[in-house]
Amino acid sequence: MNDTQCDGDFPPLTAGQILDIVVTLREVFGSTLSRAQLTDRLLMFLEDVPGYESGEASSSLIESAWAAYRSRLAGR
């Protein structure tokens, strides 16, 4: 996973941070979310993250989260 940029003076989320969010999403919502459902829940989680409060996330962030969600790593 690549680091993803956000607007403003905040550093991008790291691959490890994205994986942590995805692990939490899997723990809370299970491993059967569709991509659209995952995106909605990801945006909900990011509402309290500085630089991501606007409800918008880059396509690379969403792609990274989706790839991690579908991988075995997120099932740890």
C-alpha positions in Angstrom: 0.0 0.0 0.0 1.2 3.5 -0.8 1.0 6.4 1.6 -2.0 8.5 0.6 -2.0 12.2 0.6 -4.6 14.4 2.3 -5.2 18.1 2.0 -3.7 20.5 4.5 -0.7 20.4 6.8 -1.4 16.9 8.0 0.8 13.9 7.1 -0.7 11.2 4.9 -2.0 8.0 6.5 0.7 5.3 6.5 0.1 1.8 5.2 0.1 0.6 8.8 -2.5 3.2 9.8 -4.8 2.2 6.9 -4.4 -1.5 7.9 -5.3 -0.7 11.5 -8.5 1.1 10.3 -9.3 -1.9 8.0 -8.7 -4.4 10.8 -11.1 -2.4 13.0 -13.7 -2.2 10.2 -13.5 -6.0 9.8 -13.9 -6.5 13.6 -16.9 -4.3 13.8 -18.7 -5.0 10.4 -17.3 -8.4 9.4 -15.6 -9.4 6.2 -18.5 -9.4 3.8 -18.9 -5.7 3.1 -19.2 -4.7 -0.5 -16.7 -2.0 -1.8 -19.4 0.6 -1.5 -20.3 -0.4 2.0 -16.6 -0.4 3.0 -16.2 3.1 1.5 -19.1 4.4 3.5 -17.8 3.0 6.7 -14.3 4.1 6.0 -15.5 7.7 5.5 -17.4 7.4 8.7 -14.3 6.4 10.6 -12.2 9.1 9.0 -14.6 11.9 10.1 -12.5 12.4 13.3 -9.1 12.2 11.6 -7.5 15.6 11.0 -7.4 16.4 7.3 -10.2 13.9 6.4 -13.1 15.6 8.2 -14.7 16.7 4.9 -16.0 13.2 4.1 -13.8 13.0 1.1 -11.0 10.5 0.7 -8.7 10.1 -2.3 -9.3 7.2 -4.6 -5.9 5.8 -3.7 -6.9 5.7 0.0 -10.1 3.9 -0.8 -8.2 1.5 -3.1 -5.6 0.8 -0.5 -8.3 0.2 2.2 -10.2 -2.1 -0.2 -7.1 -4.1 -1.1 -6.3 -4.5 2.6 -9.8 -5.4 3.5 -9.9 -8.2 0.9 -6.4 -9.5 1.9 -5.6 -12.1 4.5 -3.5 -9.5 6.4 -6.6 -7.7 7.6 -7.9 -10.9 9.1 -5.1 -11.1 11.7 
